[in-house]
Amino acid sequence: MGTTAKEEMAHFWDKNTKSNRPLSPHVSIYKWSLPMAMSITHRGTGVALSMGVSLFGLAALLLPEQFPHYLAMVKSLSLGPALIYSAKFALVFPLSYHTWNGIRHLV
């Protein structure tokens, strides 16, 4: 009769404890580098773009009015230029970074 997963794990850890093997290094011991930060940012912007496109598509399907109505609502809020440019940057940065980093990777 075979062993259970719990017994296999106990055997594995007993063997490692007896042999004094070092544990695998944890993420916290690695020194941050530019490629590591760029990779993490690329993945983050990819997730953000995916979620943004999905939410925009879902909103377009479910909201009762057309896009010009919601655009007029935003314009009627009279938001300051600093907030408008910050929002534009927040929309454009993930797209431009993800695109250019992907091209850099391909090259």
C-alpha positions as CSV (number, residue, x, y, z in Angstrom):
1,M,0.0,0.0,0.0
2,G,1.3,3.5,-0.9
3,T,2.1,6.3,1.4
4,T,0.0,9.4,1.8
5,A,1.2,12.9,0.8
6,K,1.5,13.8,4.5
7,E,3.9,10.9,5.1
8,E,5.9,11.8,2.0
9,M,6.3,15.4,3.1
10,A,7.3,14.3,6.6
11,H,9.9,11.9,5.1
12,F,11.2,14.8,2.8
13,W,11.6,17.2,5.7
14,D,13.2,14.6,8.0
15,K,15.7,13.8,5.3
16,N,16.5,17.5,4.7
17,T,16.8,18.1,8.5
18,K,19.2,15.2,9.0
19,S,21.4,16.1,6.0
20,N,21.7,19.8,7.1
21,R,20.9,21.1,3.6
22,P,20.5,24.9,3.3
23,L,17.1,26.2,2.6
24,S,16.4,27.9,-0.7
25,P,17.2,31.7,-0.5
26,H,14.2,33.9,0.2
27,V,13.3,36.9,-2.0
28,S,14.4,39.3,0.7
29,I,18.1,38.4,0.4
30,Y,18.3,39.4,-3.3
31,K,19.7,42.7,-4.1
32,W,17.3,44.7,-6.3
33,S,18.6,45.2,-9.9
34,L,17.2,47.2,-12.8
35,P,16.2,44.1,-14.9
36,M,14.4,42.7,-11.8
37,A,12.5,46.0,-11.4
38,M,11.7,46.2,-15.1
39,S,10.4,42.7,-15.2
40,I,8.1,43.2,-12.2
41,T,6.9,46.5,-13.7
42,H,6.2,44.9,-17.0
43,R,4.1,42.2,-15.4
44,G,2.3,44.7,-13.3
45,T,1.5,46.9,-16.3
46,G,0.3,43.9,-18.2
47,V,-2.1,42.9,-15.4
48,A,-3.3,46.5,-15.2
49,L,-3.9,46.8,-18.9
50,S,-5.8,43.5,-18.9
51,M,-8.0,44.5,-16.0
52,G,-8.6,48.0,-17.5
53,V,-9.6,46.7,-20.9
54,S,-11.8,44.1,-19.3
55,L,-13.5,46.6,-17.1
56,F,-14.0,49.1,-19.9
57,G,-15.5,46.4,-22.1
58,L,-17.8,45.2,-19.3
59,A,-18.9,48.8,-18.6
60,A,-19.6,49.4,-22.3
61,L,-21.9,46.3,-22.3
62,L,-23.7,47.0,-19.0
63,L,-24.0,50.7,-18.6
64,P,-27.3,52.1,-20.0
65,E,-25.9,55.3,-21.6
66,Q,-23.5,55.9,-24.5
67,F,-19.9,57.1,-24.0
68,P,-20.6,60.8,-24.8
69,H,-23.0,60.9,-21.8
70,Y,-20.3,59.7,-19.4
71,L,-17.7,62.0,-20.9
72,A,-20.1,65.0,-20.4
73,M,-20.5,63.9,-16.7
74,V,-16.7,64.0,-16.2
75,K,-16.5,67.4,-17.9
76,S,-19.2,68.7,-15.6
77,L,-17.2,67.9,-12.5
78,S,-14.8,70.8,-13.4
79,L,-11.7,68.9,-12.3
80,G,-8.4,70.9,-12.1
81,P,-5.7,70.5,-14.8
82,A,-3.4,68.8,-12.3
83,L,-5.9,66.0,-11.7
84,I,-6.8,65.7,-15.4
85,Y,-3.1,65.4,-16.4
86,S,-2.5,62.9,-13.6
87,A,-5.4,60.8,-14.7
88,K,-4.1,60.9,-18.3
89,F,-0.7,59.9,-17.2
90,A,-2.1,57.0,-15.2
91,L,-3.9,55.8,-18.3
92,V,-1.0,56.2,-20.7
93,F,1.9,55.0,-18.6
94,P,1.0,51.3,-18.4
95,L,0.3,51.1,-22.2
96,S,3.5,53.0,-23.2
97,Y,5.8,51.2,-20.7
98,H,4.4,47.7,-21.5
99,T,4.6,48.3,-25.3
100,W,8.2,49.7,-25.3
101,N,9.4,47.2,-22.8
102,G,8.0,44.4,-25.0
103,I,9.7,45.8,-28.1
104,R,12.9,46.1,-26.1
105,H,12.6,42.5,-25.1
106,L,12.0,41.4,-28.7
107,V,15.0,43.3,-30.0
